[in-house]
Amino acid sequence: MLLVRLKVEAPATLQPQFLATHMALRSVAEALTIAAAHHLDIEATELQAEYRPALTPHGNAGLEAEIYLYDTLAGGAGFTRRIHEAGLKVFEQALDLLEDCPAHCDASCYRCLRSYRNRFEHSFLDRHVGASLLRYLLSGTLPAMHPDRLARSQDRLYEDLKGLGIRGITVTRNPMVSIPGIGPVEAPILAERGPQQWIIGVHGPLTRDVAPDAKLQEAKEFSTSIPVLLIDDTEITHNLPSASNRIIGALG
């Protein structure tokens, strides 16, 4: 067995109660299994991987998690030892797999992460979420979703809110809003009820409550006149009704 401990620092989080954490760890675990099998020139069924919060104080705080790879052959075949010897090369190949799906799928497909073996885990596979975590671990780049993915999530949330026709609420896509003491800020979605305004944006799955751009983050932290509400990209992608209901609740 090979145990890999993953460590993150705030504002990144691997809190086990969040769906995004499970999606990130499951996706990285599957990518490592596939990459390792390719590297060793063996069948993917000869390796398996699982994950858990690290059994440490940092694990309880959502700052450490563990992925463990093991041979499926009874008694072991020494594959995980060879993966350890390969070092970061397998992790870099796993990142390539996550970032460069031949089908350019939105979350996962049979050209990248899906297989009959992991058929019960398909709903937890999202190569973009996994890639954001693995890229962070390898390079220190704060986990972030591609701007195109965030834009699609914002579009979906906007269209859903608009289609719901919330009584007394109007929603607008990408208007500029002037915030006292901060200046003009582009609102991904602006909700208005009379003089009241709310800016609605999308945050990355592993950086909760962190806006994708500095100006919007400044508005979230310091605006006293216009609240900034951030919704998880993962929730929009995989459970849009829940995301919209969360907004409706915040708007009262």
FIKOLZA-1660 file (N, C-alpha, C; in steps of 0.1 Angstrom, whole numbers, plus 5000, padded with zeros to 4 digits):
% residues 252
   i   px   py   pz ch aa at
   1 5008 4988 5000  A  M  N
   1 5000 5000 5000  A  M CA
   1 5009 5012 5000  A  M  C
   2 5005 5023 4993  A  L  N
   2 5011 5035 4992  A  L CA
   2 5002 5046 4998  A  L  C
   3 5006 5053 5009  A  L  N
   3 4998 5063 5015  A  L CA
   3 5004 5077 5011  A  L  C
   4 4995 5085 5005  A  V  N
   4 4999 5098 5001  A  V CA
   4 4991 5109 5009  A  V  C
   5 4998 5117 5016  A  R  N
   5 4992 5127 5024  A  R CA
   5 4992 5141 5017  A  R  C
   6 4980 5146 5016  A  L  N
   6 4978 5159 5009  A  L CA
   6 4976 5170 5019  A  L  C
   7 4984 5181 5018  A  K  N
   7 4983 5192 5027  A  K CA
   7 4979 5205 5020  A  K  C
   8 4970 5212 5025  A  V  N
   8 4966 5225 5020  A  V CA
   8 4966 5235 5031  A  V  C
   9 4966 5248 5027  A  E  N
   9 4966 5259 5036  A  E CA
   9 4954 5268 5033  A  E  C
  10 4949 5274 5043  A  A  N
  10 4938 5284 5041  A  A CA
  10 4942 5295 5031  A  A  C
  11 4933 5299 5022  A  P  N
  11 4919 5297 5022  A  P CA
  11 4915 5284 5015  A  P  C
  12 4924 5276 5010  A  A  N
  12 4920 5263 5005  A  A CA
  12 4915 5254 5016  A  A  C
  13 4906 5245 5013  A  T  N
  13 4901 5236 5023  A  T CA
  13 4897 5222 5017  A  T  C
  14 4899 5212 5026  A  L  N
  14 4894 5199 5022  A  L CA
  14 4885 5194 5033  A  L  C
  15 4876 5202 5038  A  Q  N
  15 4866 5198 5048  A  Q CA
  15 4858 5187 5043  A  Q  C
  16 4857 5176 5051  A  P  N
  16 4850 5164 5046  A  P CA
  16 4835 5165 5044  A  P  C
  17 4829 5175 5050  A  Q  N
  17 4815 5177 5049  A  Q CA
  17 4810 5183 5036  A  Q  C
  18 4820 5188 5028  A  F  N
  18 4816 5194 5016  A  F CA
  18 4817 5185 5004  A  F  C
  19 4807 5185 4995  A  L  N
  19 4807 5177 4983  A  L CA
  19 4820 5179 4975  A  L  C
  20 4824 5192 4974  A  A  N
  20 4836 5195 4965  A  A CA
  20 4848 5187 4970  A  A  C
  21 4850 5185 4983  A  T  N
  21 4861 5178 4988  A  T CA
  21 4861 5163 4983  A  T  C
  22 4849 5157 4984  A  H  N
  22 4848 5143 4979  A  H CA
  22 4851 5142 4964  A  H  C
  23 4846 5152 4957  A  M  N
  23 4848 5152 4942  A  M CA
  23 4862 5154 4939  A  M  C
  24 4869 5163 4946  A  A  N
  24 4883 5165 4943  A  A CA
  24 4892 5153 4947  A  A  C
  25 4889 5147 4958  A  L  N
  25 4898 5136 4962  A  L CA
  25 4894 5123 4954  A  L  C
  26 4882 5121 4951  A  R  N
  26 4878 5109 4943  A  R CA
  26 4884 5111 4929  A  R  C
  27 4884 5123 4923  A  S  N
  27 4889 5125 4910  A  S CA
  27 4904 5123 4910  A  S  C
  28 4911 5129 4920  A  V  N
  28 4926 5127 4920  A  V CA
  28 4929 5113 4922  A  V  C
  29 4922 5106 4931  A  A  N
  29 4925 5091 4933  A  A CA
  29 4923 5083 4921  A  A  C
  30 4913 5086 4913  A  E  N
  30 4911 5078 4900  A  E CA
  30 4922 5082 4890  A  E  C
  31 4925 5095 4890  A  A  N
  31 4935 5099 4880  A  A CA
  31 4949 5093 4884  A  A  C
  32 4952 5092 4896  A  L  N
  32 4965 5086 4901  A  L CA
  32 4965 5071 4897  A  L  C
  33 4953 5064 4899  A  T  N
  33 4952 5050 4895  A  T CA
  33 4955 5048 4880  A  T  C
  34 4948 5056 4872  A  I  N
  34 4950 5055 4858  A  I CA
  34 4964 5058 4853  A  I  C
  35 4969 5069 4859  A  A  N
  35 4983 5073 4855  A  A CA
  35 4993 5063 4859  A  A  C
  36 4992 5058 4871  A  A  N
  36 5001 5048 4876  A  A CA
  36 5000 5035 4868  A  A  C
  37 4988 5031 4864  A  A  N
  37 4987 5019 4855  A  A CA
  37 4994 5021 4842  A  A  C
  38 4992 5033 4836  A  H  N
  38 4999 5036 4823  A  H CA
  38 5014 5036 4825  A  H  C
  39 5018 5042 4836  A  H  N
  39 5033 5042 4838  A  H CA
  39 5039 5028 4840  A  H  C
  40 5032 5020 4847  A  L  N
  40 5037 5006 4849  A  L CA
  40 5033 4996 4838  A  L  C
  41 5025 5001 4829  A  D  N
  41 5021 4993 4818  A  D CA
  41 5013 4980 4823  A  D  C
  42 5003 4983 4832  A  I  N
  42 4995 4972 4837  A  I CA
  42 4981 4976 4835  A  I  C
  43 4971 4967 4838  A  E  N
  43 4957 4970 4837  A  E CA
  43 4953 4979 4849  A  E  C
  44 4944 4988 4846  A  A  N
  44 4939 4997 4857  A  A CA
  44 4933 4989 4868  A  A  C
  45 4927 4978 4865  A  T  N
  45 4920 4970 4875  A  T CA
  45 4930 4964 4885  A  T  C
  46 4943 4964 4882  A  E  N
  46 4953 4959 4891  A  E CA
  46 4957 4968 4903  A  E  C
  47 4951 4980 4902  A  L  N
  47 4953 4990 4913  A  L CA
  47 4940 4996 4917  A  L  C
  48 4939 5000 4929  A  Q  N
  48 4928 5007 4934  A  Q CA
  48 4932 5018 4944  A  Q  C
  49 4923 5028 4945  A  A  N
  49 4927 5039 4954  A  A CA
  49 4914 5044 4962  A  A  C
  50 4916 5048 4974  A  E  N
  50 4906 5053 4982  A  E CA
  50 4911 5066 4990  A  E  C
  51 4903 5073 4997  A  Y  N
  51 4907 5085 5003  A  Y CA
  51 4900 5086 5017  A  Y  C
  52 4905 5095 5025  A  R  N
  52 4899 5098 5038  A  R CA
  52 4905 5111 5044  A  R  C
  53 4899 5117 5053  A  P  N
  53 4905 5128 5060  A  P CA
  53 4917 5123 5068  A  P  C
  54 4928 5130 5068  A  A  N
  54 4940 5126 5075  A  A CA
  54 4937 5124 5090  A  A  C
  55 4943 5114 5096  A  L  N
  55 4940 5111 5110  A  L CA
  55 4950 5120 5119  A  L  C
  56 4949 5133 5117  A  T  N
  56 4957 5142 5124  A  T CA
  56 4949 5154 5128  A  T  C
  57 4954 5163 5136  A  P  N
  57 4946 5176 5139  A  P CA
  57 4943 5184 5127  A  P  C
  58 4953 5184 5117  A  H  N
  58 4950 5192 5105  A  H CA
  58 4940 5185 5097  A  H  C
  59 4939 5172 5098  A  G  N
  59 4928 5165 5091  A  G CA
  59 4915 5169 5096  A  G  C
  60 4913 5170 5109  A  N  N
  60 4901 5174 5115  A  N CA
  60 4897 5189 5111  A  N  C
  61 4908 5197 5108  A  A  N
  61 4905 5211 5104  A  A CA
  61 4903 5212 5089  A  A  C
  62 4904 5201 5082  A  G  N
  62 4901 5202 5067  A  G CA
  62 4914 5207 5060  A  G  C
  63 4926 5205 5066  A  L  N
  63 4938 5209 5059  A  L CA
  63 4947 5198 5055  A  L  C
  64 4943 5186 5058  A  E  N
  64 4950 5174 5053  A  E CA
  64 4940 5163 5050  A  E  C
  65 4944 5155 5039  A  A  N
  65 4936 5144 5035  A  A CA
  65 4946 5133 5031  A  A  C
  66 4942 5121 5030  A  E  N
  66 4950 5110 5026  A  E CA
  66 4944 5102 5014  A  E  C
  67 4952 5099 5004  A  I  N
  67 4948 5089 4994  A  I CA
  67 4957 5077 4995  A  I  C
  68 4952 5066 4995  A  Y  N
  68 4960 5054 4996  A  Y CA
  68 4957 5045 4984  A  Y  C
  69 4968 5041 4977  A  L  N
  69 4968 5032 4966  A  L CA
  69 4972 5018 4970  A  L  C
  70 4966 5008 4965  A  Y  N
  70 4970 4994 4969  A  Y CA
  70 4968 4985 4957  A  Y  C
  71 4975 4974 4957  A  D  N
  71 4974 4963 4947  A  D CA
  71 4961 4955 4950  A  D  C
  72 4954 4952 4939  A  T  N
  72 4942 4944 4941  A  T CA
  72 4945 4929 4942  A  T  C
  73 4957 4925 4937  A  L  N
  73 4961 4911 4938  A  L CA
  73 4963 4907 4953  A  L  C
  74 4958 4896 4957  A  A  N
  74 4959 4891 4970  A  A CA
  74 4974 4890 4974  A  A  C
  75 4978 4896 4985  A  G  N
  75 4992 4895 4989  A  G CA
  75 5001 4906 4983  A  G  C
  76 4995 4913 4973  A  G  N
  76 5003 4924 4967  A  G CA
  76 5012 4919 4956  A  G  C
  77 5014 4928 4946  A  A  N
  77 5023 4925 4935  A  A CA
  77 5035 4934 4934  A  A  C
  78 5036 4944 4944  A  G  N
  78 5047 4953 4944  A  G CA
  78 5045 4965 4935  A  G  C
  79 5033 4967 4930  A  F  N
  79 5030 4979 4921  A  F CA
  79 5031 4992 4928  A  F  C
  80 5026 4992 4940  A  T  N
  80 5026 5005 4948  A  T CA
  80 5040 5009 4951  A  T  C
  81 5049 4999 4954  A  R  N
  81 5063 5003 4957  A  R CA
  81 5069 5009 4944  A  R  C
  82 5066 5004 4933  A  R  N
  82 5071 5010 4920  A  R CA
  82 5066 5024 4918  A  R  C
  83 5053 5026 4922  A  I  N
  83 5047 5040 4921  A  I CA
  83 5055 5049 4929  A  I  C
  84 5058 5045 4942  A  H  N
  84 5066 5053 4951  A  H CA
  84 5080 5057 4945  A  H  C
  85 5086 5047 4938  A  E  N
  85 5099 5050 4932  A  E CA
  85 5098 5059 4920  A  E  C
  86 5087 5060 4914  A  A  N
  86 5085 5069 4902  A  A CA
  86 5084 5083 4907  A  A  C
  87 5080 5086 4919  A  G  N
  87 5080 5099 4925  A  G CA
  87 5069 5108 4919  A  G  C
  88 5072 5121 4916  A  L  N
  88 5063 5130 4912  A  L CA
  88 5058 5128 4897  A  L  C
  89 5065 5120 4890  A  K  N
  89 5062 5117 4876  A  K CA
  89 5048 5112 4874  A  K  C
  90 5043 5103 4883  A  V  N
  90 5030 5098 4882  A  V CA
  90 5020 5109 4885  A  V  C
  91 5023 5118 4895  A  F  N
  91 5014 5129 4898  A  F CA
  91 5012 5138 4887  A  F  C
  92 5023 5141 4880  A  E  N
  92 5023 5150 4868  A  E CA
  92 5015 5144 4857  A  E  C
  93 5016 5131 4855  A  Q  N
  93 5008 5124 4845  A  Q CA
  93 4994 5124 4848  A  Q  C
  94 4991 5123 4861  A  A  N
  94 4977 5124 4866  A  A CA
  94 4971 5138 4863  A  A  C
  95 4979 5148 4865  A  L  N
  95 4974 5162 4862  A  L CA
  95 4972 5163 4847  A  L  C
  96 4980 5158 4839  A  D  N
  96 4978 5159 4824  A  D CA
  96 4965 5152 4821  A  D  C
  97 4962 5141 4827  A  L  N
  97 4950 5134 4824  A  L CA
  97 4938 5142 4828  A  L  C
  98 4938 5149 4839  A  L  N
  98 4927 5157 4844  A  L CA
  98 4925 5169 4835  A  L  C
  99 4936 5175 4831  A  E  N
  99 4935 5188 4824  A  E CA
  99 4932 5186 4809  A  E  C
 100 4936 5175 4803  A  D  N
 100 4936 5173 4789  A  D CA
 100 4927 5161 4784  A  D  C
 101 4915 5161 4788  A  C  N
 101 4906 5151 4783  A  C CA
 101 4904 5152 4768  A  C  C
 102 4906 5141 4760  A  P  N
 102 4905 5141 4746  A  P CA
 102 4891 5146 4741  A  P  C
 103 4881 5143 4749  A  A  N
 103 4867 5147 4746  A  A CA
 103 4864 5161 4751  A  A  C
 104 4873 5167 4759  A  H  N
 104 4870 5181 4764  A  H CA
 104 4857 5181 4772  A  H  C
 105 4855 5170 4780  A  C  N
 105 4842 5169 4787  A  C CA
 105 4841 5180 4799  A  C  C
 106 4829 5182 4803  A  D  N
 106 4827 5193 4813  A  D CA
 106 4830 5188 4827  A  D  C
 107 4829 5175 4830  A  A  N
 107 4832 5170 4843  A  A CA
 107 4840 5157 4842  A  A  C
 108 4834 5146 4836  A  S  N
 108 4841 5134 4834  A  S CA
 108 4835 5126 4823  A  S  C
 109 4842 5117 4817  A  C  N
 109 4837 5108 4807  A  C CA
 109 4846 5096 4806  A  C  C
 110 4842 5087 4796  A  Y  N
 110 4850 5074 4795  A  Y CA
 110 4863 5077 4787  A  Y  C
 111 4866 5089 4783  A  R  N
 111 4878 5092 4777  A  R CA
 111 4889 5096 4787  A  R  C
 112 4884 5099 4799  A  C  N
 112 4894 5104 4809  A  C CA
 112 4892 5096 4822  A  C  C
 113 4882 5098 4830  A  L  N
 113 4882 5092 4844  A  L CA
 113 4872 5080 4845  A  L  C
 114 4862 5080 4837  A  R  N
 114 4851 5070 4839  A  R CA
 114 4856 5056 4834  A  R  C
 115 4850 5046 4841  A  S  N
 115 4852 5032 4836  A  S CA
 115 4841 5024 4842  A  S  C
 116 4840 5012 4837  A  Y  N
 116 4830 5003 4843  A  Y CA
 116 4834 5000 4858  A  Y  C
 117 4847 4999 4861  A  R  N
 117 4851 4997 4875  A  R CA
 117 4846 5007 4885  A  R  C
 118 4846 5020 4880  A  N  N
 118 4842 5031 4890  A  N CA
 118 4828 5036 4887  A  N  C
 119 4820 5028 4881  A  R  N
 119 4806 5032 4876  A  R CA
 119 4798 5038 4887  A  R  C
 120 4800 5033 4900  A  F  N
 120 4792 5038 4911  A  F CA
 120 4797 5051 4916  A  F  C
 121 4808 5056 4911  A  E  N
 121 4814 5068 4916  A  E CA
 121 4813 5079 4905  A  E  C
 122 4807 5077 4894  A  H  N
 122 4807 5087 4883  A  H CA
 122 4802 5100 4887  A  H  C
 123 4792 5101 4896  A  S  N
 123 4786 5114 4900  A  S CA
 123 4796 5122 4909  A  S  C
 124 4807 5115 4914  A  F  N
 124 4817 5122 4922  A  F CA
 124 4829 5125 4914  A  F  C
 125 4830 5123 4901  A  L  N
 125 4841 5125 4893  A  L CA
 125 4840 5139 4886  A  L  C
 126 4849 5147 4888  A  D  N
 126 4849 5160 4881  A  D CA
 126 4864 5164 4879  A  D  C
 127 4869 5162 4867  A  R  N
 127 4883 5164 4864  A  R CA
 127 4888 5178 4867  A  R  C
 128 4879 5188 4865  A  H  N
 128 4883 5202 4867  A  H CA
 128 4886 5205 4882  A  H  C
 129 4877 5199 4891  A  V  N
 129 4879 5201 4905  A  V CA
 129 4891 5193 4910  A  V  C
 130 4893 5181 4905  A  G  N
 130 4905 5174 4908  A  G CA
 130 4918 5180 4903  A  G  C
 131 4917 5186 4891  A  A  N
 131 4929 5193 4885  A  A CA
 131 4933 5205 4894  A  A  C
 132 4923 5212 4898  A  S  N
 132 4926 5224 4906  A  S CA
 132 4933 5221 4919  A  S  C
 133 4929 5209 4925  A  L  N
 133 4936 5205 4937  A  L CA
 133 4950 5200 4934  A  L  C
 134 4952 5191 4924  A  L  N
 134 4965 5185 4921  A  L CA
 134 4975 5196 4916  A  L  C
 135 4970 5206 4909  A  R  N
 135 4978 5217 4904  A  R CA
 135 4984 5225 4916  A  R  C
 136 4975 5227 4926  A  Y  N
 136 4979 5234 4938  A  Y CA
 136 4989 5226 4946  A  Y  C
 137 4988 5213 4947  A  L  N
 137 4997 5205 4954  A  L CA
 137 5011 5204 4947  A  L  C
 138 5011 5205 4934  A  L  N
 138 5023 5204 4927  A  L CA
 138 5030 5217 4925  A  L  C
 139 5023 5228 4924  A  S  N
 139 5029 5241 4921  A  S CA
 139 5026 5252 4931  A  S  C
 140 5017 5250 4940  A  G  N
 140 5013 5260 4950  A  G CA
 140 5003 5270 4945  A  G  C
 141 4998 5268 4932  A  T  N
 141 4988 5278 4927  A  T CA
 141 4975 5275 4934  A  T  C
 142 4969 5286 4940  A  L  N
 142 4957 5285 4947  A  L CA
 142 4946 5278 4939  A  L  C
 143 4939 5268 4944  A  P  N
 143 4929 5261 4936  A  P CA
 143 4919 5271 4930  A  P  C
 144 4917 5270 4917  A  A  N
 144 4908 5279 4910  A  A CA
 144 4902 5272 4898  A  A  C
 145 4890 5275 4894  A  M  N
 145 4884 5269 4883  A  M CA
 145 4887 5278 4871  A  M  C
 146 4887 5272 4859  A  H  N
 146 4890 5279 4847  A  H CA
 146 4879 5290 4845  A  H  C
 147 4883 5302 4840  A  P  N
 147 4873 5312 4838  A  P CA
 147 4861 5308 4830  A  P  C
 148 4863 5300 4820  A  D  N
 148 4852 5295 4811  A  D CA
 148 4842 5287 4820  A  D  C
 149 4847 5278 4828  A  R  N
 149 4838 5270 4837  A  R CA
 149 4830 5279 4846  A  R  C
 150 4837 5289 4853  A  L  N
 150 4830 5298 4861  A  L CA
 150 4819 5306 4854  A  L  C
 151 4823 5310 4842  A  A  N
 151 4813 5318 4834  A  A CA
 151 4801 5309 4831  A  A  C
 152 4803 5297 4828  A  R  N
 152 4791 5288 4825  A  R CA
 152 4783 5286 4837  A  R  C
 153 4789 5285 4849  A  S  N
 153 4782 5283 4861  A  S CA
 153 4774 5296 4864  A  S  C
 154 4780 5307 4862  A  Q  N
 154 4772 5320 4864  A  Q CA
 154 4761 5321 4855  A  Q  C
 155 4763 5317 4842  A  D  N
 155 4752 5317 4832  A  D CA
 155 4740 5308 4837  A  D  C
 156 4744 5296 4841  A  R  N
 156 4733 5287 4845  A  R CA
 156 4725 5292 4857  A  R  C
 157 4733 5298 4867  A  L  N
 157 4726 5303 4879  A  L CA
 157 4717 5315 4875  A  L  C
 158 4722 5324 4867  A  Y  N
 158 4714 5335 4862  A  Y CA
 158 4702 5331 4855  A  Y  C
 159 4703 5322 4846  A  E  N
 159 4691 5317 4838  A  E CA
 159 4681 5311 4847  A  E  C
 160 4686 5303 4857  A  D  N
 160 4676 5296 4866  A  D CA
 160 4669 5307 4875  A  D  C
 161 4677 5316 4880  A  L  N
 161 4670 5326 4889  A  L CA
 161 4660 5335 4881  A  L  C
 162 4664 5338 4868  A  K  N
 162 4655 5346 4860  A  K CA
 162 4643 5338 4856  A  K  C
 163 4645 5325 4854  A  G  N
 163 4633 5317 4850  A  G CA
 163 4624 5314 4862  A  G  C
 164 4629 5315 4874  A  L  N
 164 4620 5312 4885  A  L CA
 164 4611 5324 4888  A  L  C
 165 4614 5336 4882  A  G  N
 165 4605 5347 4884  A  G CA
 165 4602 5351 4899  A  G  C
 166 4613 5353 4907  A  I  N
 166 4611 5355 4921  A  I CA
 166 4604 5369 4923  A  I  C
 167 4593 5368 4930  A  R  N
 167 4584 5380 4931  A  R CA
 167 4592 5392 4937  A  R  C
 168 4591 5403 4930  A  G  N
 168 4598 5415 4935  A  G CA
 168 4612 5416 4933  A  G  C
 169 4618 5406 4927  A  I  N
 169 4633 5406 4925  A  I CA
 169 4636 5406 4910  A  I  C
 170 4645 5415 4905  A  T  N
 170 4650 5415 4892  A  T CA
 170 4665 5411 4892  A  T  C
 171 4669 5403 4882  A  V  N
 171 4683 5399 4881  A  V CA
 171 4689 5404 4868  A  V  C
 172 4701 5408 4869  A  T  N
 172 4709 5413 4857  A  T CA
 172 4722 5406 4856  A  T  C
 173 4727 5404 4844  A  R  N
 173 4740 5397 4842  A  R CA
 173 4751 5407 4839  A  R  C
 174 4761 5407 4847  A  N  N
 174 4774 5415 4845  A  N CA
 174 4772 5430 4844  A  N  C
 175 4764 5436 4852  A  P  N
 175 4763 5450 4853  A  P CA
 175 4775 5456 4861  A  P  C
 176 4778 5468 4859  A  M  N
 176 4788 5475 4867  A  M CA
 176 4780 5482 4879  A  M  C
 177 4786 5480 4891  A  V  N
 177 4779 5485 4903  A  V CA
 177 4789 5494 4910  A  V  C
 178 4785 5506 4914  A  S  N
 178 4794 5515 4921  A  S CA
 178 4792 5513 4936  A  S  C
 179 4802 5509 4943  A  I  N
 179 4801 5507 4957  A  I CA
 179 4809 5518 4965  A  I  C
 180 4803 5525 4974  A  P  N
 180 4810 5535 4981  A  P CA
 180 4823 5530 4988  A  P  C
 181 4833 5538 4986  A  G  N
 181 4846 5534 4992  A  G CA
 181 4854 5524 4984  A  G  C
 182 4848 5518 4974  A  I  N
 182 4855 5507 4966  A  I CA
 182 4855 5511 4952  A  I  C
 183 4844 5517 4947  A  G  N
 183 4844 5521 4933  A  G CA
 183 4836 5511 4924  A  G  C
 184 4838 5511 4911  A  P  N
 184 4830 5503 4902  A  P CA
 184 4834 5488 4903  A  P  C
 185 4824 5479 4904  A  V  N
 185 4827 5465 4905  A  V CA
 185 4817 5458 4896  A  V  C
 186 4823 5449 4887  A  E  N
 186 4814 5441 4879  A  E CA
 186 4807 5430 4887  A  E  C
 187 4794 5430 4887  A  A  N
 187 4786 5420 4894  A  A CA
 187 4783 5409 4884  A  A  C
 188 4788 5396 4887  A  P  N
 188 4784 5385 4879  A  P CA
 188 4769 5384 4877  A  P  C
 189 4762 5385 4888  A  I  N
 189 4747 5386 4888  A  I CA
 189 4744 5397 4898  A  I  C
 190 4735 5406 4894  A  L  N
 190 4730 5416 4904  A  L CA
 190 4715 5413 4906  A  L  C
 191 4711 5412 4919  A  A  N
 191 4697 5410 4922  A  A CA
 191 4693 5423 4929  A  A  C
 192 4680 5427 4925  A  E  N
 192 4675 5440 4931  A  E CA
 192 4661 5439 4935  A  E  C
 193 4658 5445 4946  A  R  N
 193 4644 5446 4951  A  R CA
 193 4643 5461 4956  A  R  C
 194 4636 5469 4947  A  G  N
 194 4636 5483 4950  A  G CA
 194 4650 5489 4951  A  G  C
 195 4653 5496 4963  A  P  N
 195 4666 5501 4964  A  P CA
 195 4676 5491 4969  A  P  C
 196 4672 5479 4973  A  Q  N
 196 4681 5469 4978  A  Q CA
 196 4688 5462 4967  A  Q  C
 197 4701 5459 4968  A  Q  N
 197 4709 5452 4958  A  Q CA
 197 4718 5442 4965  A  Q  C
 198 4719 5431 4958  A  W  N
 198 4728 5420 4962  A  W CA
 198 4737 5416 4950  A  W  C
 199 4750 5414 4952  A  I  N
 199 4759 5409 4941  A  I CA
 199 4760 5394 4944  A  I  C
 200 4758 5386 4933  A  I  N
 200 4759 5372 4934  A  I CA
 200 4770 5367 4925  A  I  C
 201 4779 5359 4931  A  G  N
 201 4790 5354 4923  A  G CA
 201 4792 5339 4926  A  G  C
 202 4803 5334 4920  A  V  N
 202 4806 5319 4921  A  V CA
 202 4820 5318 4927  A  V  C
 203 4821 5309 4937  A  H  N
 203 4835 5307 4942  A  H CA
 203 4839 5293 4938  A  H  C
 204 4852 5291 4937  A  G  N
 204 4858 5278 4934  A  G CA
 204 4855 5267 4944  A  G  C
 205 4854 5255 4941  A  P  N
 205 4850 5244 4950  A  P CA
 205 4858 5243 4962  A  P  C
 206 4871 5245 4961  A  L  N
 206 4881 5243 4972  A  L CA
 206 4885 5256 4979  A  L  C
 207 4879 5267 4975  A  T  N
 207 4883 5280 4982  A  T CA
 207 4870 5287 4985  A  T  C
 208 4863 5282 4995  A  R  N
 208 4850 5286 4999  A  R CA
 208 4850 5301 5004  A  R  C
 209 4841 5309 4999  A  D  N
 209 4839 5323 5002  A  D CA
 209 4850 5331 4997  A  D  C
 210 4858 5327 4987  A  V  N
 210 4868 5335 4981  A  V CA
 210 4864 5338 4967  A  V  C
 211 4862 5351 4964  A  A  N
 211 4858 5355 4950  A  A CA
 211 4869 5352 4940  A  A  C
 212 4865 5350 4928  A  P  N
 212 4875 5346 4917  A  P CA
 212 4883 5358 4913  A  P  C
 213 4880 5371 4917  A  D  N
 213 4888 5382 4913  A  D CA
 213 4889 5392 4925  A  D  C
 214 4900 5399 4925  A  A  N
 214 4903 5407 4937  A  A CA
 214 4893 5418 4940  A  A  C
 215 4887 5424 4929  A  K  N
 215 4878 5435 4931  A  K CA
 215 4865 5430 4938  A  K  C
 216 4860 5419 4933  A  L  N
 216 4848 5413 4939  A  L CA
 216 4851 5408 4954  A  L  C
 217 4863 5403 4956  A  Q  N
 217 4867 5399 4970  A  Q CA
 217 4867 5412 4979  A  Q  C
 218 4872 5423 4974  A  E  N
 218 4873 5435 4982  A  E CA
 218 4858 5439 4985  A  E  C
 219 4849 5438 4975  A  A  N
 219 4835 5442 4978  A  A CA
 219 4829 5433 4989  A  A  C
 220 4832 5420 4988  A  K  N
 220 4827 5410 4997  A  K CA
 220 4832 5414 5012  A  K  C
 221 4844 5417 5013  A  E  N
 221 4850 5420 5026  A  E CA
 221 4846 5433 5032  A  E  C
 222 4845 5443 5024  A  F  N
 222 4844 5457 5029  A  F CA
 222 4831 5464 5026  A  F  C
 223 4823 5459 5017  A  S  N
 223 4811 5467 5013  A  S CA
 223 4801 5465 5025  A  S  C
 224 4796 5477 5029  A  T  N
 224 4785 5477 5039  A  T CA
 224 4772 5480 5033  A  T  C
 225 4771 5484 5021  A  S  N
 225 4758 5487 5015  A  S CA
 225 4753 5477 5005  A  S  C
 226 4761 5469 4999  A  I  N
 226 4757 5459 4990  A  I CA
 226 4763 5445 4993  A  I  C
 227 4755 5436 4999  A  P  N
 227 4761 5423 5003  A  P CA
 227 4766 5415 4990  A  P  C
 228 4776 5407 4992  A  V  N
 228 4781 5399 4981  A  V CA
 228 4779 5384 4985  A  V  C
 229 4771 5377 4978  A  L  N
 229 4768 5363 4980  A  L CA
 229 4776 5354 4970  A  L  C
 230 4783 5344 4976  A  L  N
 230 4791 5335 4967  A  L CA
 230 4785 5321 4968  A  L  C
 231 4783 5315 4957  A  I  N
 231 4778 5301 4956  A  I CA
 231 4789 5292 4950  A  I  C
 232 4789 5280 4955  A  D  N
 232 4799 5270 4951  A  D CA
 232 4797 5266 4937  A  D  C
 233 4807 5266 4929  A  D  N
 233 4806 5262 4915  A  D CA
 233 4801 5247 4914  A  D  C
 234 4806 5239 4923  A  T  N
 234 4802 5225 4924  A  T CA
 234 4787 5223 4926  A  T  C
 235 4781 5231 4935  A  E  N
 235 4767 5230 4937  A  E CA
 235 4759 5235 4925  A  E  C
 236 4763 5245 4918  A  I  N
 236 4757 5249 4906  A  I CA
 236 4757 5239 4895  A  I  C
 237 4769 5233 4894  A  T  N
 237 4771 5223 4883  A  T CA
 237 4763 5210 4886  A  T  C
 238 4762 5206 4898  A  H  N
 238 4757 5193 4901  A  H CA
 238 4743 5193 4909  A  H  C
 239 4739 5205 4914  A  N  N
 239 4727 5206 4921  A  N CA
 239 4721 5220 4920  A  N  C
 240 4718 5224 4908  A  L  N
 240 4714 5238 4905  A  L CA
 240 4702 5242 4913  A  L  C
 241 4691 5234 4915  A  P  N
 241 4680 5238 4923  A  P CA
 241 4684 5242 4938  A  P  C
 242 4694 5234 4943  A  S  N
 242 4698 5238 4957  A  S CA
 242 4705 5251 4957  A  S  C
 243 4714 5254 4947  A  A  N
 243 4721 5267 4946  A  A CA
 243 4711 5278 4945  A  A  C
 244 4701 5277 4937  A  S  N
 244 4691 5287 4935  A  S CA
 244 4683 5289 4948  A  S  C
 245 4679 5279 4954  A  N  N
 245 4672 5280 4967  A  N CA
 245 4680 5287 4978  A  N  C
 246 4693 5284 4977  A  R  N
 246 4702 5291 4987  A  R CA
 246 4702 5306 4985  A  R  C
 247 4702 5310 4972  A  I  N
 247 4701 5324 4969  A  I CA
 247 4688 5330 4973  A  I  C
 248 4677 5323 4970  A  I  N
 248 4664 5328 4974  A  I CA
 248 4662 5330 4989  A  I  C
 249 4668 5321 4996  A  G  N
 249 4668 5322 5011  A  G CA
 249 4676 5334 5016  A  G  C
 250 4687 5337 5009  A  A  N
 250 4695 5348 5013  A  A CA
 250 4688 5361 5010  A  A  C
 251 4680 5361 4999  A  L  N
 251 4673 5373 4995  A  L CA
 251 4661 5376 5004  A  L  C
 252 4657 5366 5012  A  G  N
 252 4646 5368 5020  A  G CA
 252 4633 5366 5013  A  G  C
% end
